């Protein structure tokens, strides 16, 4: 997840990678991180995007793709839900 946030992760994929059932992975992951795996993935993707917005001049569609969003619209919607401001406003400090 951390190395490739852009990958189309599914709970089934994650569970298979670590040799656990989906339910066991979800239970253990949530106990360790405080979030279910897919919620954590969303948080990680958006946190990574925020860092890219602050540290680079990559265009928004490029950042969206780098963190696993198929469309800039979906990315912008998720970002605003998480941070309370659109990605462009976050980048400029508004």
C-alpha positions as CSV (number, residue, x, y, z in Angstrom):
1,X,0.0,0.0,0.0
2,X,2.6,2.5,1.0
3,X,5.0,1.8,-1.9
4,X,2.2,1.7,-4.5
5,X,-0.8,3.7,-3.5
6,X,-1.8,3.9,-7.2
7,X,-2.4,0.1,-7.4
8,X,-6.0,-1.0,-7.6
9,X,-6.0,-2.5,-4.1
10,X,-8.8,-4.7,-2.9
11,X,-9.2,-6.3,0.5
12,X,-8.9,-9.7,-1.2
13,X,-5.5,-8.7,-2.7
14,X,-4.2,-7.5,0.6
15,X,-5.4,-10.6,2.5
16,X,-3.8,-12.9,-0.1
17,X,-0.5,-11.1,0.1
18,X,-0.3,-11.7,3.9
19,X,-1.9,-15.1,3.8
20,X,-5.0,-14.3,5.9
21,X,-8.7,-14.4,5.3
22,X,-10.3,-11.1,4.5
23,X,-12.1,-11.1,7.9
24,X,-8.9,-11.8,9.9
25,X,-6.9,-9.2,8.0
26,X,-9.6,-6.6,8.6
27,X,-9.8,-7.4,12.3
28,X,-6.0,-7.4,12.8
29,X,-5.4,-4.3,10.7
30,X,-8.1,-2.4,12.4
31,X,-6.7,-3.4,15.8
32,X,-3.3,-2.2,14.8
33,X,-4.1,1.0,13.0
34,X,-7.5,2.0,14.3
35,X,-8.9,2.0,10.8
36,X,-10.2,-0.8,8.5
37,X,-7.7,-1.5,5.6
38,X,-9.6,0.3,2.9
39,X,-10.2,3.4,5.0
40,X,-6.5,3.4,5.8
41,X,-5.7,3.2,2.1
42,X,-7.9,6.2,1.4
43,X,-6.2,8.1,4.2
44,X,-2.7,7.1,2.9
45,X,-3.6,8.1,-0.7
46,X,-4.9,11.5,0.4
47,X,-2.0,12.1,2.7
48,X,0.4,11.3,0.0
49,X,-1.5,13.6,-2.4
50,X,-1.3,16.4,0.2
51,X,2.5,16.0,0.4
52,X,2.7,16.0,-3.4
53,X,0.6,19.2,-3.6
54,X,2.9,20.9,-1.2
55,X,6.2,19.7,-2.5
56,X,5.8,19.5,-6.2
57,X,4.3,21.4,-9.2
58,X,2.7,18.2,-10.6
59,X,-0.7,19.0,-12.2
60,X,-3.7,17.7,-10.3
61,X,-4.6,15.0,-12.8
62,X,-1.0,13.6,-12.4
63,X,-1.3,13.6,-8.6
64,X,-4.7,12.0,-8.8
65,X,-3.2,9.2,-10.9
66,X,-0.1,8.8,-8.7
67,X,-2.3,8.1,-5.7
68,X,-4.8,5.8,-7.4
69,X,-7.7,7.9,-8.5
70,X,-9.0,7.2,-12.0
71,X,-10.3,10.7,-12.4
72,X,-9.3,14.2,-11.1
73,X,-13.0,14.7,-10.2
74,X,-13.1,11.7,-7.9
75,X,-9.8,12.7,-6.4
76,X,-10.9,16.3,-5.8
77,X,-14.1,15.1,-4.2
78,X,-12.3,12.7,-1.8
79,X,-9.6,15.3,-1.0
80,X,-12.1,17.9,-0.1
81,X,-14.0,15.4,2.1
82,X,-10.8,14.6,3.9
83,X,-9.2,18.0,4.2
84,X,-12.2,20.4,3.9
85,X,-10.6,22.2,0.9
86,X,-10.2,21.4,-2.7
87,X,-6.7,20.3,-3.8
88,X,-6.0,23.5,-5.7
89,X,-6.9,25.6,-2.6
90,X,-4.8,23.3,-0.5
91,X,-1.8,23.9,-2.8
92,X,-2.1,27.6,-2.6
93,X,-2.9,27.7,1.1
94,X,-6.5,28.9,0.8
